[in-house]
Amino acid sequence: MIEVSGFVALYVFMLAAVAGYEVITRVPVILHTPLMSGSNFIHGIVVVGAMVSLGVAETPLEQLIGFVAVLLGAANAVGGYVVTERMLEMFKRSKKEDG
Protein backbone atom coordinates (compact mmCIF):
# COMPACT_ATOMS: atom_id res chain seq x y z
CA MET A 1 0.00 0.00 0.00
CA ILE A 2 1.25 3.49 -0.81
CA GLU A 3 1.90 5.78 2.14
CA VAL A 4 1.13 9.44 1.67
CA SER A 5 2.76 12.00 3.94
CA GLY A 6 0.72 14.79 5.48
CA PHE A 7 2.32 17.43 3.27
CA VAL A 8 1.52 15.52 0.08
CA ALA A 9 -2.09 15.05 1.20
CA LEU A 10 -2.36 18.76 2.05
CA TYR A 11 -0.86 19.69 -1.33
CA VAL A 12 -3.34 17.46 -3.19
CA PHE A 13 -6.23 18.90 -1.18
CA MET A 14 -5.17 22.49 -1.90
CA LEU A 15 -4.64 21.71 -5.59
CA ALA A 16 -8.11 20.12 -5.80
CA ALA A 17 -9.69 23.10 -4.05
CA VAL A 18 -8.10 25.62 -6.43
CA ALA A 19 -8.92 23.54 -9.50
CA GLY A 20 -12.52 23.05 -8.34
CA TYR A 21 -12.96 26.75 -7.69
CA GLU A 22 -11.60 27.65 -11.12
CA VAL A 23 -13.84 25.13 -12.87
CA ILE A 24 -17.02 26.11 -11.01
CA THR A 25 -16.56 29.86 -11.51
CA ARG A 26 -16.37 29.34 -15.28
CA VAL A 27 -19.62 27.34 -15.58
CA PRO A 28 -22.45 29.29 -17.26
CA VAL A 29 -25.60 29.76 -15.16
CA ILE A 30 -27.69 27.62 -17.52
CA LEU A 31 -25.45 24.59 -16.84
CA HIS A 32 -25.62 24.71 -13.04
CA THR A 33 -28.57 22.28 -12.81
CA PRO A 34 -26.95 19.52 -14.95
CA LEU A 35 -23.69 20.06 -13.08
CA MET A 36 -25.55 19.68 -9.79
CA SER A 37 -26.99 16.34 -10.95
CA GLY A 38 -23.50 15.12 -11.83
CA SER A 39 -22.13 16.18 -8.48
CA ASN A 40 -24.98 14.35 -6.72
CA PHE A 41 -23.83 11.18 -8.46
CA ILE A 42 -20.30 11.77 -7.15
CA HIS A 43 -21.68 12.35 -3.65
CA GLY A 44 -23.31 8.93 -3.85
CA ILE A 45 -19.93 7.40 -4.61
CA VAL A 46 -18.45 9.30 -1.66
CA VAL A 47 -21.11 7.80 0.62
CA VAL A 48 -20.26 4.29 -0.62
CA GLY A 49 -16.56 4.95 0.04
CA ALA A 50 -17.36 6.22 3.52
CA MET A 51 -19.42 3.07 4.23
CA VAL A 52 -16.54 0.88 3.08
CA SER A 53 -14.16 2.83 5.32
CA LEU A 54 -16.56 2.46 8.22
CA GLY A 55 -16.81 -1.27 7.55
CA VAL A 56 -13.05 -1.80 7.90
CA ALA A 57 -12.62 0.54 10.87
CA GLU A 58 -11.11 -1.17 13.89
CA THR A 59 -10.62 1.43 16.62
CA PRO A 60 -13.42 3.50 18.14
CA LEU A 61 -11.85 6.67 16.69
CA GLU A 62 -11.85 5.19 13.17
CA GLN A 63 -15.45 4.09 13.65
CA LEU A 64 -16.45 7.57 14.80
CA ILE A 65 -14.73 9.22 11.84
CA GLY A 66 -16.33 6.70 9.47
CA PHE A 67 -19.77 7.28 10.97
CA VAL A 68 -19.41 11.05 10.66
CA ALA A 69 -18.21 10.63 7.06
CA VAL A 70 -21.28 8.53 6.17
CA LEU A 71 -23.59 10.97 7.93
CA LEU A 72 -22.14 14.07 6.28
CA GLY A 73 -21.87 12.42 2.86
CA ALA A 74 -25.50 11.31 2.98
CA ALA A 75 -26.66 14.74 4.12
CA ASN A 76 -24.68 16.34 1.29
CA ALA A 77 -26.17 14.02 -1.31
CA VAL A 78 -29.75 14.49 -0.06
CA GLY A 79 -29.30 18.26 0.12
CA GLY A 80 -27.97 18.29 -3.43
CA TYR A 81 -31.00 16.41 -4.72
CA VAL A 82 -33.35 18.79 -2.87
CA VAL A 83 -31.62 21.84 -4.36
CA THR A 84 -31.64 20.29 -7.84
CA GLU A 85 -35.36 19.53 -7.56
CA ARG A 86 -36.10 23.10 -6.51
CA MET A 87 -34.05 24.44 -9.41
CA LEU A 88 -35.90 22.20 -11.88
CA GLU A 89 -39.24 23.43 -10.50
CA MET A 90 -38.28 26.93 -11.64
CA PHE A 91 -38.22 25.76 -15.27
CA LYS A 92 -41.66 24.12 -15.24
CA ARG A 93 -44.58 25.99 -16.72
CA SER A 94 -47.31 27.04 -14.36
CA LYS A 95 -50.85 25.81 -14.98
CA LYS A 96 -52.03 29.40 -15.59
CA GLU A 97 -49.69 29.76 -18.60
CA ASP A 98 -50.96 26.51 -20.19
CA GLY A 99 -54.61 27.53 -20.23
Helices and strands as residue ranges (DSSP letters): H 6-25, G 29-31, H 32-56, H 60-90, H 95-98
